[in-house]
Amino acid sequence: MKAAAVMDYRELARRRLPRFLFDYIDGGSYAEVTLRRNVSDLEAVALRQRVLCDVSVLDLTTELFGTLQAMPLALGPVGIAGLNARRGEVLAARAAERAGVPFCLSTVSACPLAEVAAAVQRPFWFQLYLLRDRAFMRDLLQEAARHCSVLVFTVDLPVSGSRYRDVRSGFAESLGFLGTLRRTGQALLRPRWAWDVGVRGRPLALGNLTAVMGPHRALADYFGWSRENFDASVTWKDLDWVRQHWKGPLIIKGILDPGDARAAAQVGADGIVVSNHGGRQLDGTPSTAHALPAIAAAVGERLTVLVDGGVRSGLDVVRMLALGAKAVLLGRAWVYALGGSGEAGVEHVLNLMAEEMRVAMALTGCTRVRDISRELLVESP
């Protein structure tokens, strides 16, 4: 199968990955209403077509936090993405660097910070979850400061959403013989993955957390360990603690309400990500395309407003920019590609995004990213 679009890579990933991994990246919480809204609401955004404009030269470059990027997007943080291909976060980081866009490494990545840093030439971004062990978190932030330029603090996961697919696949089962047997059986049904990742891709661990989690629990008890160790007591006051240990640009990810966006500005954040965690947390929330305009209106002059959720093409990127975002974080789009075709898949998706953005800009009469605005919208969402 030759992939022509992001969703082609979804099918390739479904064919290649064990069920528990595919369902983890593909699924959402509860009935997956918000997951579907993210896509359908964005697809429904109508753009104003313009003609007879000189669009012979198009400029996709965007400045984010003092760095000029090739286009207004980044590879957003995705937990355990590195298990979808052998040392997967390294592959994605290399593809992002070649494309001239940021890569954001998750706290719960398979590849640790130092491994990713050794594979690229420039600093990347790091996504933070706060664990209860603050001494460990201090050390982790110090490690991140050696390799990373931007910190993305995810705040919408005080507890994990109820994800039925992970229960059905066995991924959410507690540590024990039955859960291990179910996952092993699913892996053996995907022999290419089992050999390339399961055997040659070891260690199958959460690389940044091995000091507190141990080297072998990434697949065995990921959900159980996170329930025990993620800090559900975090409040806005904890931003002071984060700021003590991180001096660079700070983005708060997981904002869906204008009041929370204003609070992020008040505590000194440099940016926010309008996000519902890809529909994986509170089901029934508004889509990010629906929430974005009011949030951008509230804080767009004070903060850099980023967004994720439902983006499956460069056309969707242009839609999000027209709704008020400065740039977009890709999630499932790049992980589908990683799972389906490895590093080459991620590189292809980034090339697709750029080309599709150029087409959308040309047909709406915009020659520069900074010219994309609400004037492109046929009507407010």
Protein Blocks (a to p, Z undefined) as FASTA:
>chain_A
ZZfbfklmmmmmmmmpcfklmmmmmmcehjlmmmmmmmmmmmmpccdddehiafkbccfb
dceehiacfbdcdddddehklmmpghkllmmmmmmmmnopacdddfkbfbdfklmmmmpm
bdcdddddddfblmlmmmmmmmmmmmpcbdcddfklmbccddfklmmnommpccdfklmm
mmmmmmmmmmmlmmmmmmmmpccddfklmmmnopklmmmmmmmmmmmmpcfkbcfklmmm
mmmmocbdcddehiabfklmmmmmmnopabdcddehhopmcghiacfklmmmmmmmmmmm
mpccddeehiabfklmmmmmmnopabdcdfklmmmmmmmnommlmmmmmmmmmmmmmmmm
mmnopabfklpcfklpmbdZZ
